[in-house]
Structure formats: C-alpha cells, structure tokens
Amino acid sequence: MYLSTQREIPSNGKTRYRFEQSVSGSPAVASRRALPPGVTLKWGEAEHTNALALLYRKVYTTYPFPVFDKEGIRCLYTIARSSSAGMNRL
C-alpha cells in the first residue's frame, strides 16, 4: 500500500524487474559491459579511503553518513570486511 498512486510506479523500469527476479527465486541475468579504454576496476582497500573521501566530497553535496571523512570510510570498510570474513566461515 502506498500513500499515493504515483509512488506505486517505479521511476526506473529495471527496478521492478530486479525486484521481481529477487523475490521469484529465478536468478537474475547479469551482464557485463566493456570498460572505456584506460579504465580498470579493483576492490576497494583500506588505503583507498582518502581518495574515496575526496571523490565523494566532489560528487555529493550531502550524504546520510560520513563519506567525506576518510576515517568514517575506513570504519565502514573494516566492518564490511569483518562481516564478509565471518560469513565465509559459515
């Protein structure tokens, strides 16, 4: 139930598809796009927190948690890292 009928309609058609796939039990189909020349991806590490804080400061004027603070990002990284390590042991 929504407060207005307008909120019932997703603004992004892919959102509804992804939601339906996640609740239907059917695996969602992942797709890969080629990266532009000279661009590489790698997992974030603790030593990247300063660069990430600077990037977030340029991109976002506000954010709901302290992404502008490298120590805040380091803390989130540490929590995520320890959580995923714990999950791997199960």
C-alpha angles and dihedrals in degrees: 000000000000131000090234134017090237090066090057090070115075114230089217117050091207090061093065091045092051091047093049091048092050094052098038095064091237113126114249115238112244120209131196126213124202113253119236115263112281094021121115132176127218136165115270116254132193091261090061095063096096093051091046092051090052092048093049090049089056096044104039127048090193135006132184094242133030102281090145091065115079091206090054090052091046089053092051090047091051092049093048091046094051092045093052091045089054091049091052090058094057 
